[in-house]
């Protein structure tokens, strides 16, 4: 399951989405640290179709987890080579210009 939350700030549409089972967990590798905070990510449960719709409408996205990041790469919104892995967990940030 994927969970996501949309924000609107200063004319931007920000999407925070993650694989639900990662909620509340922290990952650290070297100097990199990723905290999957419920207060930022938790919102509506989403299917691949819903996530894709939200991604297409977002100007900024913060994505965490195998399923969540796979939707973005599968549909050509993110290049697999740009995906950062922290303790093996995929994470990507996307900005549309």
Secondary structure, 3 states (H helix, E strand, C coil): CEEEEEEEECCEEEEEEEEHHHCCCEEEECCEEEECCHHHHCCEEECHHHHHHHHHHCCEEEEECHHHHHHHHHCCCCCHHHCEEECCEEEEEEECC
